[in-house]
Amino acid sequence: MRCTPETLAFYTYTASRFITLLESQSMNAPAEVDAPRVRAYLAKLIGEDKASSTVNDHTRAERTLLRFRHAEKYLPEPVIFALPKVEQERNPVLSVEELSRVLARL
């Protein structure tokens, strides 16, 4: 598929975390995976205080894994779930007073 080593490492890491969680819940067959279990995994990541971009990255990776499993007939139906939004961080803004102090030093 011409994936870079970094891409393969990313998918290996994210898939192994997801599969480990499923196995800890006594899920051993791919067909047992459903959207509520994916959302529970994402909630776990959020509970670990992961950045919204990290949660989104994991979600995209799990979606790719589940699409592959469906295409290869390991899953009878596609598993559909929403991607969490990435929070936009606002850059700090100086107040008028702070800007005046900075300009006064120039």
N, C-alpha and C positions, 0 to 999 in steps of 0.2 A: 504493500500500500504506500510505500515511500514515506513513511512517518519518520520524523526525526527521533533520535534517541530521547530527547526531552519530552516529546509528545508521548512516546511509549511509556516513559517513566511516570508521567502524569496520569495516564489512564491506568497503569498498573497500581499506582498508589490509591487513586480514588475508587477504583473497582474493588480492590482488596478491602478497603475500609467498609464499603457498602456490603460486600459479601460476608465479611466477618460479622457484621451486625445481624444480617439475616440468619446466619448459622447460629448465632447466640440465641435466636428466637426459635430455634429448632426448624428452620426452613431450609430444606435441602434440595428442593426441586425448583428449577427456574420458573415453572408455571405457577408457583405459589405467590410470586411477587405481584403486588397490586399498588395502585396509586396511594392508598392510605399508608402503606409501609414505606413508600418513598418519602411521603410527607413527614412521617415519624422520624426517618433518618435525617431529613433536613432540619427538623425541629431540634434534634440532638445536636447537630452542628451549631445551630443558633444558640442553644443552651450552653455550648462550650465557648461562647462569646467569640465565634469566628466572624471575621469581617464579612459584610454583605457580598463583596466581590468573591470571597472564598466560597461562600455558600452557593453563589451563582455558578462558579466554576464546577463545583461538585455536582450541582444539579444538571448542568450541561453534559458532564461526563456520564452520569447515571442514565440520562436520556439516551445518549449514544449507545451505551451498553444494552439498554432495554430494547432499543430499535433494532440493534444487531441480533439480539436473541429472538425477537419476533420475526425478522427477515429469515433467520435460519430455522424457524419453526420450533424453537424451544419454548416460545410463549404462544398460546393459541390466539390471544388478542393483544393489540398494542396497549401499553400502559401509558396513559396520558395524564400529565400533571403540569401545572403552571410553573414557569420559571420565576423564582423570586427576583424582585427588582434590586438593582445595585444602587445603594444610597449614594447620592451625589454629595461629596464633601464640599462645603463652602470654604473658600479661602478667607483667612482673617482679613477684616477691613478695619482700617484706622478710623477713629472718630475724628471729628473736625479738630478737637483740642489736641489729640495725639499727633495729627498731621501738622498742625501749627508748631508744635514743639520740635518735630523733626526738621521742618523747614527753617526754623529759627537757628538751628545748629549748623546750617550750611553756610 
